[in-house]
Amino acid sequence: MFKKIGNELQIILTLAFAIVVLLFLSMSVRVNPGPELGAAPTATAPVLDKEAFREKVMAEFGITEQDVQAAAANLSVTISPTSVNRQPGSSVAFTVNIKNNAASSVAYIFFESQFPNEFQVNSYNFPSGSSPVNDGATTWFIPNSIAANGTFSIIVNGTVAADSCAGSDAYIARVYRLFEENNVKQASSTLNVVNADACGDLYLPLLSRYPTPTPVPIHYTEDFSDDDHDWPVGDFDIDDDDEEDCSARRENSRYEVTVVEDETCFFPAPSDAEKRVGTFEVEFTRDGDSDSDEFDAGIYIDGEGGDEFYLFRIEYEKDDCEYRLFRDDSSKANGGCDSQSNGYRSTNKLTVSRDSNGKITVYLNDQQLRVYNDSSPLGGRGTGVYVRETANDGKIIVNFDNFRVLN
């Protein structure tokens, strides 16, 4: 009997030990993994496209094209105020008035907003009793009827971003019926950001002597001199093949990233570094333990999830240097950079600057390469670094240092 009790006790102790080991492993396999890495710089929920949203609301409300009157709706839209002055951090409210100018009621309306880059949406206030449906982004479906000569008013509440730049931009509202996308009505209101920094290029007079050092307007800086940096570290499998594709760690006061052959990895900076406009810079050095001497190293800004970002990268095939600037997955500027490069075995500095008007300037080792003007600039705030192994031959190890974001 004592032998049986002893055997059962031994089994219980073994199971308890196994549970402790499993708990320890679950906590230590990925230390501070940070956001997901891979093709998307930042993680965000996917947004339905316009056609998918149309099909979704038709299914939810049981609407067919026959349910919508064949005659074109006579809608109009106005926004008040037509212009508003606000300083960074202050609240803003736009009132959108959708009027039915027809002799009979109208329903099944889409309402879209295009926001200024410096505007952060807080809430929408719809009339009591209405039942609007959102697509997860900036489009609303309004199934409710608007009486003849009636008006449907929506209040869009928001805040001017704390890091906004002085300047003007438009809020645009568009309305159209369910099957009348070619009959769009729109109106706009101007948001003037006042009492803010200019955020553009500053030209200072040449002085023979500075009485005191001029402070650098730093928003964020990281030199990886200690472990308190909040950048993602660990081993990462980005294509779900149960094999490590990239890894990151702090080593010798550097952010050391490893990418295996023919893989591409993004490494997002912590949220403290995120900013829409400013100057972003980082130094990078190819580690001597690398197998590959053909690789791309870069810095991205204005990441919003998925493939939405600007990416400035340097492409090395040994000492052959090319640069490229991407908007999403489309190359917007490229060229040779042999004369600006310090060589693929040395330390090089990447700088990308964006102003509030969408002008993006890229530099290698403080030498300007190109200016790109985006007429419809991205609105994200995520930033970070990028590495790609291009020779399909062994791993590339890159050490990043002195990541800075300047106002």
C-alpha positions as CSV (number, residue, x, y, z in Angstrom):
1,M,0.0,0.0,0.0
2,F,2.8,2.4,0.9
3,K,4.5,1.6,-2.4
4,K,1.3,2.4,-4.3
5,I,1.0,5.8,-2.4
6,G,4.6,6.5,-3.1
7,N,4.2,5.8,-6.8
8,E,1.1,8.1,-7.0
9,L,3.0,10.8,-5.1
10,Q,5.9,10.5,-7.6
11,I,3.5,10.9,-10.5
12,I,1.9,14.0,-9.0
13,L,5.3,15.6,-8.3
14,T,6.4,14.9,-11.9
15,L,3.3,16.5,-13.3
16,A,3.7,19.6,-11.1
17,F,7.3,20.0,-12.2
18,A,6.3,19.7,-15.9
19,I,3.6,22.4,-15.4
20,V,6.1,24.8,-13.8
21,V,8.6,24.2,-16.7
22,L,5.9,24.9,-19.3
23,L,4.9,28.1,-17.6
24,F,8.5,29.2,-17.5
25,L,9.0,28.5,-21.1
26,S,5.8,30.3,-22.1
27,M,7.1,33.4,-20.4
28,S,10.6,33.3,-21.8
29,V,10.4,32.1,-25.4
30,R,9.6,35.7,-26.7
31,V,10.8,38.4,-24.4
32,N,9.1,41.7,-25.2
33,P,8.2,40.7,-28.8
34,G,6.5,44.0,-29.5
35,P,4.2,44.5,-32.5
36,E,4.0,41.9,-35.2
37,L,6.8,42.1,-37.8
38,G,6.8,41.5,-41.5
39,A,5.2,43.1,-44.5
40,A,3.1,45.4,-42.3
41,P,5.0,48.0,-40.3
42,T,2.1,48.4,-37.8
43,A,-0.8,46.1,-37.0
44,T,-4.3,47.4,-37.7
45,A,-7.7,46.0,-38.6
46,P,-8.4,45.7,-42.3
47,V,-10.8,48.3,-43.7
48,L,-13.6,47.2,-46.1
49,D,-13.4,48.7,-49.6
50,K,-16.3,50.7,-50.9
51,E,-17.8,47.9,-53.0
52,A,-17.6,45.4,-50.1
53,F,-19.2,47.9,-47.7
54,R,-22.0,48.4,-50.2
55,E,-22.7,44.7,-50.5
56,K,-22.5,44.4,-46.7
57,V,-25.2,47.0,-46.0
58,M,-27.4,45.6,-48.7
59,A,-27.3,42.2,-47.1
60,E,-27.8,43.5,-43.6
61,F,-30.8,45.7,-44.5
62,G,-32.2,43.5,-47.2
63,I,-32.0,46.2,-49.8
64,T,-32.2,45.6,-53.5
65,E,-31.7,48.1,-56.4
66,Q,-35.4,48.0,-57.0
67,D,-36.0,49.3,-53.4
68,V,-34.2,52.5,-54.3
69,Q,-36.2,55.0,-56.5
70,A,-35.0,55.1,-60.0
71,A,-35.1,58.9,-60.2
72,A,-31.8,60.6,-59.1
73,A,-31.9,62.1,-55.7
74,N,-31.6,65.9,-55.5
75,L,-29.2,66.2,-52.5
76,S,-27.0,69.0,-51.4
77,V,-24.5,69.3,-48.6
78,T,-23.0,72.2,-46.6
79,I,-20.6,72.5,-43.7
80,S,-20.4,75.0,-40.9
81,P,-18.3,76.7,-40.1
82,T,-16.8,77.2,-43.5
83,S,-13.5,78.2,-41.9
84,V,-12.1,77.7,-38.3
85,N,-8.9,78.7,-36.6
86,R,-7.6,76.3,-33.9
87,Q,-4.3,75.7,-32.2
88,P,-2.7,72.3,-31.5
89,G,-4.5,70.3,-28.9
90,S,-7.8,72.2,-29.2
91,S,-11.2,70.8,-30.1
92,V,-13.0,71.2,-33.4
93,A,-16.6,70.5,-34.5
94,F,-17.8,70.4,-38.1
95,T,-21.6,70.4,-38.7
96,V,-22.5,68.6,-42.0
97,N,-26.0,69.4,-43.3
98,I,-27.4,67.0,-45.9
99,K,-30.5,68.5,-47.5
100,N,-33.1,66.7,-49.6
101,N,-34.2,69.2,-52.3
102,A,-36.6,66.8,-53.9
103,A,-40.4,66.7,-53.7
104,S,-40.4,63.3,-52.0
105,S,-38.4,61.6,-49.2
106,V,-35.1,60.0,-49.9
107,A,-33.2,57.3,-48.1
108,Y,-30.2,55.0,-48.4
109,I,-27.4,57.6,-48.4
110,F,-23.6,57.3,-48.1
111,F,-21.7,59.9,-46.2
112,E,-17.9,60.1,-46.5
113,S,-15.3,62.4,-44.9
114,Q,-11.9,63.4,-46.0
115,F,-10.0,64.8,-43.0
116,P,-7.1,67.3,-42.7
117,N,-3.8,65.6,-41.8
118,E,-3.7,67.5,-38.5
119,F,-7.2,66.5,-37.5
120,Q,-7.9,63.6,-35.1
121,V,-11.5,62.3,-35.1
122,N,-13.1,61.7,-31.7
123,S,-16.8,61.1,-32.5
124,Y,-19.8,61.5,-34.9
125,N,-23.1,62.8,-33.5
126,F,-26.1,61.7,-35.7
127,P,-29.8,62.8,-35.2
128,S,-31.7,60.9,-32.6
129,G,-33.4,57.8,-33.9
130,S,-31.1,57.4,-36.9
131,S,-29.2,54.1,-37.4
132,P,-26.0,54.8,-39.4
133,V,-23.5,52.0,-40.1
134,N,-19.8,52.6,-40.3
135,D,-17.3,50.8,-42.7
136,G,-14.6,50.8,-40.0
137,A,-13.0,54.0,-41.5
138,T,-14.5,57.2,-42.8
139,T,-17.7,56.2,-44.6
140,W,-21.2,55.9,-43.1
141,F,-24.4,54.4,-44.6
142,I,-27.5,56.2,-43.5
143,P,-30.7,54.1,-44.2
144,N,-33.0,56.6,-42.6
145,S,-35.4,58.8,-44.8
146,I,-34.9,62.5,-45.2
147,A,-38.3,64.2,-45.8
148,A,-38.8,66.5,-48.8
149,N,-37.0,69.8,-48.2
150,G,-35.7,68.2,-45.0
151,T,-32.2,68.3,-43.6
152,F,-30.1,65.6,-41.9
153,S,-27.4,67.1,-39.7
154,I,-24.2,65.3,-38.5
155,I,-21.6,66.8,-36.1
156,V,-18.1,65.5,-36.5
157,N,-16.1,66.1,-33.3
158,G,-12.3,66.0,-33.2
159,T,-9.0,67.5,-32.0
160,V,-6.1,69.3,-33.7
161,A,-3.1,67.0,-33.3
162,A,-0.7,68.1,-30.5
163,D,2.3,68.0,-32.9
164,S,0.5,69.9,-35.7
165,C,2.2,72.4,-37.9
166,A,1.0,75.9,-38.8
167,G,-1.0,76.0,-42.0
168,S,-4.3,75.3,-43.6
169,D,-6.1,72.1,-44.8
170,A,-9.6,71.2,-45.8
171,Y,-12.2,69.0,-44.3
172,I,-14.4,67.6,-47.2
173,A,-17.8,65.9,-46.8
174,R,-19.3,63.9,-49.7
175,V,-22.8,62.4,-50.0
176,Y,-24.5,60.2,-52.6
177,R,-27.3,57.6,-52.7
178,L,-26.7,53.8,-52.6
179,F,-26.7,53.3,-56.4
180,E,-25.7,56.9,-57.5
181,E,-22.0,57.1,-56.9
182,N,-21.6,59.1,-60.0
183,N,-23.9,61.8,-58.5
184,V,-21.7,62.9,-55.6
185,K,-22.3,66.2,-53.8
186,Q,-19.5,67.6,-51.6
187,A,-18.6,70.7,-49.5
188,S,-15.5,71.7,-47.6
189,S,-14.4,73.7,-44.6
190,T,-10.9,75.1,-44.0
191,L,-9.0,74.2,-40.8
192,N,-6.4,76.8,-40.1
193,V,-3.8,75.6,-37.5
194,V,-2.5,78.7,-35.6
195,N,0.0,79.2,-32.8
196,A,2.1,76.2,-34.0
197,D,5.5,75.7,-35.4
198,A,6.0,76.2,-39.1
199,C,7.5,72.7,-39.5
200,G,9.0,73.6,-42.8
201,D,12.6,74.2,-43.8
202,L,14.1,76.9,-41.6
203,Y,16.7,79.3,-43.1
204,L,18.7,81.1,-40.3
205,P,21.0,84.1,-40.9
206,L,24.7,83.3,-40.7
207,L,26.0,84.4,-37.3
208,S,29.7,84.8,-36.4
209,R,29.1,83.6,-32.9
210,Y,26.4,81.9,-31.0
211,P,26.0,83.2,-27.5
212,T,24.6,79.8,-26.3
213,P,24.2,76.4,-27.9
214,T,21.0,76.2,-30.0
215,P,18.8,73.3,-28.7
216,V,17.8,70.6,-31.1
217,P,14.0,70.1,-31.2
218,I,14.1,66.4,-30.4
219,H,10.8,64.5,-30.2
220,Y,12.3,61.0,-29.6
221,T,15.8,59.6,-29.4
222,E,17.3,56.1,-28.7
223,D,20.9,55.0,-28.7
224,F,20.3,51.5,-27.3
225,S,22.8,52.0,-24.5
226,D,20.6,50.0,-22.1
227,D,17.8,47.5,-22.2
228,D,15.1,50.1,-21.5
229,H,14.3,50.8,-25.2
230,D,10.9,49.1,-25.9
231,W,11.9,48.0,-29.4
232,P,10.8,44.5,-30.4
233,V,13.3,41.8,-29.5
234,G,13.3,38.0,-30.0
235,D,13.0,35.6,-32.9
236,F,10.2,36.0,-35.4
237,D,8.5,33.7,-38.0
238,I,6.7,36.1,-40.4
239,D,5.5,33.7,-43.0
240,D,4.1,30.9,-40.7
241,D,6.5,28.2,-41.9
242,D,7.7,27.4,-38.4
243,E,11.2,28.8,-39.2
244,E,12.7,31.9,-37.9
245,D,12.9,34.6,-40.6
246,C,14.2,37.5,-38.6
247,S,15.4,38.3,-35.1
248,A,16.3,41.4,-33.1
249,R,18.3,42.1,-29.9
250,R,20.3,44.8,-28.2
251,E,24.0,44.0,-28.6
252,N,27.0,46.3,-27.7
253,S,24.8,49.3,-27.5
254,R,23.3,48.7,-30.9
255,Y,19.9,47.3,-32.2
256,E,21.1,44.2,-34.0
257,V,18.7,42.6,-36.4
258,T,19.2,39.4,-38.4
259,V,17.3,38.5,-41.5
260,V,17.7,35.2,-43.3
261,E,18.1,34.7,-47.0
262,D,15.5,36.3,-49.3
263,E,13.4,37.6,-46.4
264,T,12.1,41.1,-45.7
265,C,11.5,42.3,-42.1
266,F,10.1,45.5,-40.6
267,F,11.0,46.4,-36.9
268,P,8.5,49.1,-35.5
269,A,9.7,51.8,-33.1
270,P,7.8,52.2,-29.9
271,S,4.7,54.4,-29.8
272,D,6.7,57.3,-28.2
273,A,8.6,57.7,-31.5
274,E,5.4,57.9,-33.7
275,K,4.8,61.2,-35.5
276,R,3.2,62.3,-38.7
277,V,5.5,65.1,-39.8
278,G,9.1,65.8,-38.8
279,T,12.6,64.5,-39.5
280,F,13.4,60.8,-38.9
281,E,17.0,59.5,-38.9
282,V,19.0,56.4,-38.1
283,E,22.5,55.0,-38.5
284,F,23.1,51.5,-39.8
285,T,26.2,49.2,-40.1
286,R,26.5,45.8,-41.7
287,D,27.7,43.4,-39.0
288,G,30.9,41.5,-39.8
289,D,29.2,38.2,-38.9
290,S,26.9,38.6,-41.9
291,D,27.0,35.9,-44.7
292,S,25.5,38.2,-47.3
293,D,26.9,41.4,-48.8
294,E,23.7,42.1,-50.9
295,F,21.0,43.7,-48.8
296,D,18.6,46.7,-48.3
297,A,18.4,48.8,-45.2
298,G,15.8,51.4,-44.6
299,I,13.6,53.6,-42.4
300,Y,9.9,54.0,-42.8
301,I,7.5,56.7,-41.6
302,D,3.7,57.4,-41.6
303,G,2.9,53.7,-41.1
304,E,-0.8,53.0,-40.7
305,G,-0.9,49.3,-41.1
306,G,-0.9,47.0,-44.0
307,D,1.1,48.4,-46.9
308,E,0.5,52.1,-46.0
309,F,3.8,53.8,-45.3
310,Y,6.7,55.8,-46.8
311,L,9.9,53.7,-47.0
312,F,13.3,55.1,-47.8
313,R,15.9,52.4,-48.3
314,I,19.5,51.9,-49.5
315,E,20.1,48.9,-51.7
316,Y,23.7,47.5,-51.6
317,E,25.2,44.9,-54.0
318,K,28.6,45.1,-52.3
319,D,29.7,48.7,-52.9
320,D,27.1,49.3,-55.7
321,C,24.7,51.7,-54.0
322,E,21.1,52.5,-55.1
323,Y,18.4,54.4,-53.2
324,R,14.6,54.1,-53.5
325,L,11.7,55.9,-51.9
326,F,8.4,54.0,-51.7
327,R,4.8,55.2,-51.1
328,D,3.0,52.0,-50.1
329,D,4.4,49.4,-52.5
330,S,5.0,51.9,-55.3
331,S,8.5,53.4,-56.0
332,K,8.3,57.2,-56.2
333,A,12.0,58.1,-56.5
334,N,15.2,56.2,-57.1
335,G,18.8,56.6,-58.3
336,G,22.5,56.0,-57.7
337,C,24.1,56.9,-54.4
338,D,27.7,55.7,-54.8
339,S,29.2,59.1,-54.1
340,Q,27.1,59.7,-51.0
341,S,27.7,56.2,-49.6
342,N,30.4,55.4,-47.1
343,G,30.5,51.8,-48.4
344,Y,28.5,48.8,-47.5
345,R,30.9,47.7,-44.8
346,S,30.9,51.2,-43.0
347,T,28.3,53.1,-41.0
348,N,25.8,55.1,-43.1
349,K,23.1,57.5,-41.9
350,L,19.6,57.6,-43.3
351,T,17.4,60.7,-43.0
352,V,13.8,61.2,-44.3
353,S,12.0,64.5,-43.6
354,R,8.3,65.2,-44.2
355,D,6.5,68.5,-43.8
356,S,2.8,69.2,-43.4
357,N,2.2,69.7,-47.1
358,G,3.4,66.3,-48.1
359,K,7.0,67.2,-49.2
360,I,9.3,64.4,-48.5
361,T,13.1,64.8,-48.7
362,V,15.6,61.9,-48.3
363,Y,19.3,62.1,-47.4
364,L,22.2,59.7,-47.2
365,N,25.0,60.7,-44.8
366,D,23.4,64.3,-44.6
367,Q,23.6,64.7,-48.4
368,Q,20.3,65.3,-50.1
369,L,19.2,62.7,-52.7
370,R,15.7,63.7,-53.8
371,V,12.6,65.6,-53.0
372,Y,9.2,64.0,-53.6
373,N,5.9,66.0,-53.3
374,D,2.9,63.9,-52.4
375,S,-0.4,65.7,-53.4
376,S,-2.4,63.3,-51.1
377,P,0.0,62.6,-48.2
378,L,-0.5,59.6,-45.9
379,G,-1.9,60.2,-42.5
380,G,-0.3,57.5,-40.4
381,R,2.2,58.0,-37.6
382,G,4.1,54.7,-37.2
383,T,7.9,54.6,-37.8
384,G,10.7,52.0,-37.6
385,V,13.5,50.3,-39.5
386,Y,13.6,47.8,-42.4
387,V,16.1,45.1,-43.6
388,R,15.9,42.8,-46.6
389,E,18.4,40.1,-47.7
390,T,18.6,40.1,-51.5
391,A,21.3,37.7,-52.5
392,N,19.3,34.6,-51.4
393,D,22.6,33.5,-49.8
394,G,22.9,33.3,-46.1
395,K,21.8,35.8,-43.5
396,I,22.4,39.6,-43.2
397,I,23.0,41.2,-39.8
398,V,22.5,45.0,-39.5
399,N,23.3,47.1,-36.5
400,F,21.1,50.2,-36.0
401,D,22.0,53.1,-33.8
402,N,21.0,56.7,-32.9
403,F,17.4,56.5,-34.0
404,R,16.0,60.0,-33.7
405,V,12.8,61.9,-34.5
406,L,13.0,65.7,-34.7
407,N,10.1,68.2,-34.7
